[in-house]
Amino acid sequence: MKHEHVDLKSIAWETMEKYGFSPRFSREVIHEAERVSQKHQVHIKKGIRDLRGLLWSSIDNVDSEDLDQIEYVKEGENGEIHVKVAISDVDQYVPKGSKTDAHAGHNGTSVYPGIITFHMLPDQLCKGISSLLPGQDSYAIIIEYTVMLDGEVRSGNIYQGVVRNKAKLVYEEIGNWLMGYGPVPPQVATIEGLKRQIELQNEAAVRLREHRRRQGALDLETLEAQVISDGETVTDLIIQRQNAAHYLIEEFMVAANGTMVLFLEKAGLPLIQRVVRVPKYWEEIRLVAAGYGEKLPVHPDAKSLSSFLSKQRKADPERFPDLSLTIVKLMGSGEYVPFIPGKNPIGHFALAVTDYTHGTAPNRRYVDLIIQRLIKSVLLGTKPPYTIQELDEKAEWLSGREKAANKVERFMRKSAAAVLLKPRIGETFEAFVTGASEKGTYVRLIDPPAEGRVVKRESGLRVGQKVVVKLLRTDPYNGHIDFEYLQNP
């Protein structure tokens, strides 16, 4: 049976516009980026340190070209590990008030629908001169901190530098090696000193992660299908599991972001913080835990919730992602809020940290560019680039843009799954029930990991139940996948 061709790229463009994004760069923005690229040269000026000789490396997705950060560590005394994180100096090429800045500020973030990527900045910048690609000299902001034996962080200096990435490494290869599932990646084996460098980075990350867990950081794992495409249609949906390499980068960035907050607080500058508030639906979270036979305290307590989640991950790893998703929904999403030094911070409930921002991905998120400009104003002794009112307005706008980007990405995952499953109408699949309420009953297939609605014989199904369902219909244009419940496996 021949199926009509579905133009997912067109659907992605339309979805971006539907949610208020400007997916196309104007002619003025493209010309501005081209002029900046043509004039680009890296010089070691006064006040900028030459750090090109260090063994910097990046870890990212295999196809990533918009590299925001690279890392380097060194052993210190008494088991300390000194960390340097270099963040691309995007402000060098995207000054406040430029056409490119206005476009980036409007969209607020890069959006990754799977079939196509909508970058916040033109390719000449985010994939070129403002990307920390191997083999090229790059301007960067260097964040230093020290990881103690117990995982505590001692914040250090922040300054400008010139760096050179010596190795672009890939999450899957590094993660498999560090976890004992695969060999040492060839690039790591052939570059002198890199194997020991990554091992030391991993040691620092393990300490950081264990320390945050002791503080109550939540061990969550929500499954988001990654769309595999040949450029025209969907060939597969896969789940990209978190591994040791993902944790390494996450821990290094959490510590770097905390160091940036302390730096700006010390300078007395207002900034934007990234927060996850104490859950307002804590009673509902307690009811979820009670369903698993666990009792959480009456008042929100991150350590108790963390302990419950860790226990459930070990007891039922197959269903754990759905439990994680339920907890995430009840906690509420992260948001950006302005913060004035001296006031009481809201903190980040899920990460178990008090001082946190987003400042490590200025090629991909606009709030990170704001944080970078604030830091540079301190380093250069210039007037702060933003007023409290500006920060307040931008925090609200960028919180909304992040939510809109998530909606685009979720819709496109559903649309892509509908395309992939269209030839399989009438087939049966094993699945888990992920939602059961007046709004409808929803399931997630085990393979492929697509989500859809049970529209026939759904009565009586409960969340977490394993079921067999029959695929009835798919609609890529509206992101719908409909099932009939058949039986329990």
C-alpha positions as CSV (number, residue, x, y, z in Angstrom):
1,M,0.0,0.0,0.0
2,K,1.5,3.4,-1.0
3,H,1.3,6.2,1.5
4,E,1.2,9.9,0.7
5,H,4.5,11.8,1.2
6,V,4.3,14.0,4.3
7,D,6.5,17.1,4.2
8,L,7.7,17.2,7.8
9,K,10.0,20.2,7.1
10,S,7.0,22.3,6.0
11,I,5.1,21.2,9.1
12,A,8.1,22.2,11.3
13,W,8.2,25.7,9.7
14,E,4.5,26.2,10.1
15,T,4.6,25.0,13.7
16,M,7.5,27.4,14.5
17,E,5.4,30.3,13.2
18,K,2.3,29.1,15.0
19,Y,4.1,29.4,18.3
20,G,5.4,32.9,17.6
21,F,8.9,32.2,16.4
22,S,10.7,33.8,13.5
23,P,12.2,30.7,11.8
24,R,13.8,32.7,8.9
25,F,16.7,35.1,9.3
26,S,16.1,38.4,7.6
27,R,18.4,39.6,4.9
28,E,19.8,42.3,7.3
29,V,20.7,39.6,9.9
30,I,22.4,37.4,7.3
31,H,24.4,40.3,5.9
32,E,25.4,41.4,9.4
33,A,26.6,37.9,10.2
34,E,28.5,37.7,6.9
35,R,30.3,41.0,7.6
36,V,31.3,39.9,11.1
37,S,32.6,36.6,9.7
38,Q,34.6,38.3,7.0
39,K,36.3,40.7,9.5
40,H,36.9,38.0,12.0
41,Q,40.5,37.6,13.4
42,V,41.6,36.4,16.9
43,H,44.2,38.5,18.6
44,I,45.8,38.1,22.1
45,K,45.0,41.5,23.5
46,K,45.8,43.0,26.8
47,G,43.8,41.4,29.6
48,I,43.1,38.2,27.5
49,R,45.0,35.1,28.5
50,D,46.5,32.7,25.9
51,L,45.2,29.3,26.9
52,R,45.6,27.6,23.5
53,G,48.3,25.2,24.8
54,L,46.0,23.4,27.3
55,L,44.4,20.1,26.4
56,W,40.8,21.4,25.9
57,S,38.1,19.1,24.6
58,S,34.4,19.1,24.1
59,I,31.7,16.4,24.5
60,D,28.5,16.8,22.5
61,N,26.2,15.0,20.1
62,V,27.9,13.5,17.0
63,D,26.2,16.0,14.6
64,S,26.6,19.1,16.8
65,E,28.4,22.0,15.3
66,D,27.3,24.9,17.6
67,L,29.8,24.1,20.4
68,D,29.4,26.4,23.4
69,Q,31.8,25.0,25.9
70,I,35.1,23.1,26.3
71,E,36.7,21.7,29.4
72,Y,40.1,21.2,31.0
73,V,41.0,19.8,34.4
74,K,44.2,19.5,36.5
75,E,45.0,17.6,39.7
76,G,45.7,19.8,42.8
77,E,46.8,19.2,46.3
78,N,44.9,17.0,48.8
79,G,42.9,15.3,46.1
80,E,41.5,18.5,44.7
81,I,40.6,18.8,41.0
82,H,40.9,22.2,39.4
83,V,38.4,22.8,36.6
84,K,38.4,25.3,33.7
85,V,35.3,25.6,31.6
86,A,35.6,27.9,28.5
87,I,32.4,29.4,27.2
88,S,32.3,30.8,23.7
89,D,32.4,34.6,23.7
90,V,29.3,35.1,21.5
91,D,29.0,38.7,22.6
92,Q,32.2,39.4,20.6
93,Y,30.2,38.8,17.4
94,V,26.6,39.6,18.5
95,P,26.7,43.1,20.2
96,K,23.6,44.2,22.1
97,G,21.3,46.3,19.9
98,S,22.5,44.6,16.6
99,K,20.0,43.1,14.1
100,T,21.3,39.6,15.0
101,D,20.8,40.4,18.7
102,A,17.2,41.5,18.1
103,H,16.4,38.3,16.2
104,A,18.0,36.1,18.8
105,G,16.3,38.0,21.6
106,H,12.9,37.5,19.9
107,N,13.3,33.7,19.5
108,G,15.1,33.3,22.7
109,T,16.5,29.8,22.0
110,S,17.5,27.4,19.3
111,V,14.7,24.9,18.6
112,Y,15.3,21.2,17.8
113,P,12.2,19.6,16.3
114,G,14.3,16.6,14.9
115,I,13.8,16.8,11.2
116,I,15.4,20.3,11.0
117,T,17.1,22.6,13.5
118,F,16.2,26.2,13.9
119,H,19.3,27.9,15.2
120,M,19.1,31.1,17.3
121,L,22.0,32.5,15.4
122,P,23.0,32.3,11.7
123,D,25.2,29.4,10.7
124,Q,28.1,31.7,10.0
125,L,28.2,32.4,13.7
126,C,26.9,29.5,15.7
127,K,28.5,26.8,13.4
128,G,31.5,29.0,12.5
129,I,33.4,31.7,14.3
130,S,31.4,31.6,17.6
131,S,31.6,27.8,17.8
132,L,34.5,26.3,19.7
133,L,35.3,23.9,16.9
134,P,38.5,21.9,16.9
135,G,41.5,23.5,15.2
136,Q,40.5,27.1,15.4
137,D,41.5,29.9,17.8
138,S,38.4,31.2,19.7
139,Y,37.6,34.0,22.1
140,A,36.1,32.6,25.3
141,I,35.1,33.4,28.9
142,I,36.9,31.1,31.3
143,I,35.2,29.9,34.5
144,E,37.4,28.3,37.2
145,Y,36.4,26.3,40.2
146,T,37.8,23.6,42.4
147,V,36.1,20.2,43.2
148,M,37.0,19.0,46.6
149,L,37.2,15.4,47.7
150,D,33.6,15.4,49.1
151,G,32.2,17.1,45.9
152,E,32.0,20.6,47.4
153,V,32.8,23.4,44.9
154,R,35.1,26.2,45.7
155,S,34.4,29.0,43.1
156,G,37.4,30.6,41.4
157,N,38.2,33.3,38.9
158,I,36.4,34.3,35.7
159,Y,38.3,36.0,32.9
160,Q,38.7,36.4,29.2
161,G,40.9,34.0,27.2
162,V,41.8,32.6,23.8
163,V,41.4,28.8,23.5
164,R,41.7,26.0,21.0
165,N,39.6,22.8,21.2
166,K,41.9,19.8,20.7
167,A,39.2,17.1,20.4
168,K,35.5,17.1,19.6
169,L,34.3,14.0,21.5
170,V,30.9,12.3,21.3
171,Y,28.5,11.5,24.2
172,E,27.8,7.9,23.2
173,E,31.5,6.9,22.6
174,I,32.8,8.6,25.7
175,G,29.9,7.4,27.9
176,N,30.2,3.7,26.8
177,W,33.9,3.8,27.5
178,L,33.6,5.4,30.9
179,M,30.8,3.0,31.9
180,G,32.9,-0.1,30.7
181,Y,30.6,-0.9,27.8
182,G,33.0,0.0,25.0
183,P,36.7,0.5,24.1
184,V,38.7,3.7,24.5
185,P,37.6,5.9,21.6
186,P,40.3,6.2,19.0
187,Q,40.6,10.0,19.3
188,V,41.1,9.6,23.1
189,A,43.7,6.9,22.6
190,T,45.8,8.7,20.0
191,I,46.0,12.2,21.5
192,E,48.7,12.2,24.2
193,G,47.3,12.8,27.7
194,L,43.6,12.9,26.7
195,K,42.7,9.6,28.2
196,R,43.9,10.7,31.7
197,Q,42.3,14.1,31.1
198,I,38.8,12.6,30.5
199,E,39.2,10.1,33.4
200,L,40.0,13.0,35.7
201,Q,37.1,15.0,34.4
202,N,34.9,12.0,35.1
203,E,36.2,11.7,38.6
204,A,35.4,15.3,39.3
205,A,31.9,14.8,37.8
206,V,31.2,11.7,40.0
207,R,32.1,13.7,43.1
208,L,29.9,16.6,42.1
209,R,26.9,14.3,41.3
210,E,27.2,12.4,44.6
211,H,27.4,15.6,46.5
212,R,24.3,17.0,44.9
213,R,22.4,13.7,45.5
214,R,23.3,14.0,49.2
215,Q,21.8,17.5,49.1
216,G,18.6,16.2,47.6
217,A,19.1,16.5,43.8
218,L,16.3,14.6,42.0
219,D,17.3,11.5,40.0
220,L,14.8,11.9,37.1
221,E,14.7,10.2,33.7
222,T,12.0,11.2,31.3
223,L,12.0,9.5,27.9
224,E,12.0,11.8,24.9
225,A,12.2,10.1,21.6
226,Q,14.9,11.4,19.2
227,V,13.8,11.6,15.6
228,I,16.2,9.8,13.2
229,S,15.7,11.2,9.7
230,D,17.4,10.8,6.3
231,G,16.6,14.4,5.6
232,E,13.3,13.7,3.9
233,T,11.3,11.3,6.1
234,V,11.5,9.6,9.5
235,T,13.5,6.3,9.6
236,D,13.4,5.6,13.3
237,L,12.6,6.9,16.8
238,I,15.2,6.2,19.5
239,I,15.6,7.0,23.2
240,Q,18.9,8.6,24.0
241,R,19.7,7.3,27.5
242,Q,21.7,9.5,29.8
243,N,25.2,8.1,30.3
244,A,28.4,9.0,32.2
245,A,29.4,11.5,29.5
246,H,26.0,13.3,29.8
247,Y,26.4,13.4,33.5
248,L,29.9,14.8,33.2
249,I,28.9,17.7,31.1
250,E,25.8,18.3,33.2
251,E,27.8,18.5,36.5
252,F,30.5,20.7,35.0
253,M,27.8,23.1,33.7
254,V,25.9,23.2,37.0
255,A,29.1,24.1,38.9
256,A,30.1,26.7,36.2
257,N,26.7,28.3,36.3
258,G,26.8,28.5,40.1
259,T,30.3,30.1,39.9
260,M,28.9,32.8,37.5
261,V,26.1,33.6,39.9
262,L,28.5,34.1,42.8
263,F,30.8,36.2,40.6
264,L,27.9,38.6,39.6
265,E,26.5,38.7,43.2
266,K,30.0,39.7,44.5
267,A,30.1,42.4,41.9
268,G,26.7,43.6,43.1
269,L,25.0,43.2,39.7
270,P,21.4,42.2,39.2
271,L,21.1,39.1,37.0
272,I,18.6,36.5,35.8
273,Q,18.5,33.2,37.7
274,R,17.2,29.8,36.6
275,V,14.7,28.5,39.2
276,V,12.4,25.6,39.9
277,R,10.2,26.6,42.8
278,V,9.2,24.4,45.7
279,P,6.4,22.2,44.3
280,K,2.9,23.7,44.8
281,Y,1.4,20.3,44.1
282,W,3.4,18.6,46.9
283,E,0.2,16.8,48.2
284,E,-0.3,15.2,44.8
285,I,3.4,14.1,44.8
286,R,2.7,12.5,48.2
287,L,-0.3,10.7,46.8
288,V,1.9,9.3,43.9
289,A,4.5,8.1,46.4
290,A,1.7,6.5,48.5
291,G,0.6,4.5,45.5
292,Y,4.1,2.9,45.6
293,G,3.8,2.3,49.3
294,E,6.1,5.2,50.3
295,K,5.3,8.0,52.7
296,L,6.7,11.5,52.0
297,P,6.7,14.3,54.7
298,V,3.9,16.7,54.9
299,H,6.0,19.7,53.8
300,P,8.1,19.7,50.5
301,D,11.5,17.9,51.1
302,A,13.9,17.3,48.3
303,K,16.0,14.7,50.1
304,S,12.9,12.5,50.8
305,L,11.7,12.8,47.2
306,S,15.2,12.0,45.9
307,S,15.4,8.9,48.1
308,F,11.9,7.7,46.9
309,L,12.9,8.2,43.2
310,S,16.2,6.4,43.6
311,K,14.5,3.5,45.2
312,Q,11.9,3.3,42.4
313,R,14.6,3.5,39.7
314,K,16.2,0.4,41.1
315,A,12.9,-1.5,41.8
316,D,11.2,-0.9,38.4
317,P,13.5,0.7,35.8
318,E,11.1,0.0,32.9
319,R,8.3,2.1,34.4
320,F,10.6,4.7,36.1
321,P,10.6,7.2,33.1
322,D,6.8,7.5,33.4
323,L,7.0,8.1,37.1
324,S,9.7,10.7,36.4
325,L,7.4,12.4,34.0
326,T,4.5,12.5,36.5
327,I,6.8,14.1,39.1
328,V,8.1,16.6,36.6
329,K,4.6,17.7,35.7
330,L,3.6,18.1,39.4
331,M,6.8,20.0,40.3
332,G,6.2,22.6,37.5
333,S,8.6,23.8,34.9
334,G,11.8,25.8,35.3
335,E,11.6,29.6,34.8
336,Y,13.8,32.6,34.6
337,V,13.5,35.3,37.3
338,P,15.4,38.5,37.9
339,F,17.6,38.5,41.0
340,I,19.1,41.4,43.0
341,P,22.1,40.5,45.2
342,G,21.3,40.6,48.9
343,K,17.8,39.2,48.4
344,N,16.8,35.7,49.2
345,P,17.1,33.4,46.1
346,I,14.3,31.1,45.1
347,G,16.7,28.2,44.3
348,H,16.4,25.2,42.0
349,F,14.5,22.5,43.8
350,A,15.3,19.7,41.3
351,L,19.1,20.3,41.2
352,A,19.3,21.0,45.0
353,V,21.3,24.2,44.4
354,T,20.5,27.7,45.6
355,D,22.5,29.9,43.1
356,Y,21.9,28.9,39.5
357,T,21.6,30.5,36.1
358,H,21.9,29.6,32.5
359,G,25.2,31.0,31.2
360,T,27.0,28.1,29.5
361,A,25.3,28.0,26.1
362,P,25.3,31.5,24.5
363,N,25.1,30.1,20.9
364,R,21.8,28.3,21.8
365,R,20.0,30.3,24.5
366,Y,19.6,34.1,24.7
367,V,19.6,34.2,28.5
368,D,23.1,32.9,28.4
369,L,24.2,35.8,26.2
370,I,22.7,38.2,28.8
371,I,24.7,36.6,31.6
372,Q,27.8,36.7,29.4
373,R,27.3,40.5,28.8
374,L,26.9,41.1,32.5
375,I,30.1,39.2,33.3
376,K,32.1,41.1,30.6
377,S,30.9,44.4,32.0
378,V,32.5,43.5,35.3
379,L,35.7,42.3,33.7
380,L,36.0,45.4,31.5
381,G,34.8,47.8,34.2
382,T,32.0,49.2,32.0
383,K,28.4,50.2,32.8
384,P,26.1,47.2,33.3
385,P,24.3,46.5,30.0
386,Y,20.9,45.9,31.5
387,T,18.6,47.6,34.0
388,I,16.5,45.7,36.6
389,Q,13.4,46.5,34.5
390,E,15.1,45.1,31.3
391,L,16.1,41.9,33.1
392,D,12.5,41.6,34.5
393,E,11.0,41.9,31.0
394,K,13.5,39.6,29.4
395,A,13.2,36.9,32.1
396,E,9.4,36.8,31.6
397,W,9.7,36.8,27.8
398,L,12.4,34.1,27.7
399,S,10.5,31.8,30.1
400,G,7.6,32.0,27.6
401,R,9.9,31.3,24.6
402,E,11.3,28.2,26.3
403,K,7.8,26.8,26.9
404,A,6.9,27.6,23.3
405,A,10.1,25.8,22.1
406,N,9.1,22.7,24.1
407,K,5.7,22.7,22.5
408,V,7.2,22.9,19.0
409,E,9.5,20.0,19.8
410,R,6.8,17.9,21.4
411,F,4.4,18.4,18.5
412,M,7.1,17.5,16.0
413,R,8.0,14.3,17.8
414,K,4.3,13.3,17.7
415,S,4.1,14.3,14.0
416,A,7.3,12.3,13.2
417,A,6.0,9.3,15.1
418,A,2.7,9.5,13.2
419,V,4.7,9.4,9.9
420,L,6.8,6.4,11.1
421,L,3.8,4.4,12.2
422,K,1.5,5.2,9.3
423,P,2.5,2.0,7.3
424,R,1.8,0.0,10.5
425,I,-1.9,0.7,10.9
426,G,-3.6,-2.4,12.1
427,E,-0.6,-3.8,14.0
428,T,-0.4,-4.5,17.7
429,F,2.1,-3.1,20.2
430,E,3.0,-3.4,23.8
431,A,2.8,-0.2,25.7
432,F,2.5,1.5,29.1
433,V,-0.4,3.7,30.2
434,T,1.0,7.2,30.8
435,G,-2.2,9.1,31.5
436,A,-5.7,8.3,32.5
437,S,-8.1,11.1,33.3
438,E,-11.2,13.0,32.0
439,K,-8.9,14.5,29.4
440,G,-8.2,11.1,27.9
441,T,-6.2,7.9,28.2
442,Y,-2.6,7.9,26.8
443,V,0.0,5.2,26.2
444,R,3.7,5.1,25.3
445,L,4.7,2.2,23.0
446,I,7.8,0.3,24.1
447,D,9.1,0.0,20.5
448,P,9.1,2.4,18.8
449,P,8.8,4.9,21.8
450,A,5.8,6.8,20.3
451,E,3.0,8.2,22.4
452,G,-0.7,8.3,21.5
453,R,-4.3,8.2,22.7
454,V,-6.5,5.2,23.4
455,V,-9.8,6.1,21.8
456,K,-11.4,2.6,21.9
457,R,-12.1,0.4,25.0
458,E,-10.0,2.8,27.2
459,S,-12.3,2.6,30.2
460,G,-10.7,1.2,33.4
461,L,-7.1,1.6,32.3
462,R,-4.7,3.0,35.0
463,V,-1.4,4.8,34.8
464,G,1.6,2.5,34.8
465,Q,-0.4,-0.5,33.5
466,K,1.3,-2.6,30.8
467,V,-1.1,-3.2,27.9
468,V,-1.4,-4.4,24.3
469,V,-2.9,-1.9,21.9
470,K,-3.8,-1.9,18.2
471,L,-2.9,1.1,16.0
472,L,-6.1,2.5,14.4
473,R,-5.1,5.8,12.8
474,T,-2.3,8.4,12.5
475,D,-2.5,12.1,11.5
476,P,1.0,13.7,11.1
477,Y,-0.5,17.1,10.4
478,N,-2.2,17.3,13.8
479,G,0.2,15.0,15.7
480,H,-2.4,12.4,16.4
481,I,-1.9,8.6,17.0
482,D,-5.0,6.6,18.0
483,F,-5.1,3.2,19.5
484,E,-7.6,0.5,20.7
485,Y,-6.9,-1.3,23.9
486,L,-6.9,-5.1,23.3
487,Q,-5.6,-6.8,26.5
488,N,-2.9,-7.0,29.1
489,P,0.2,-8.8,27.9
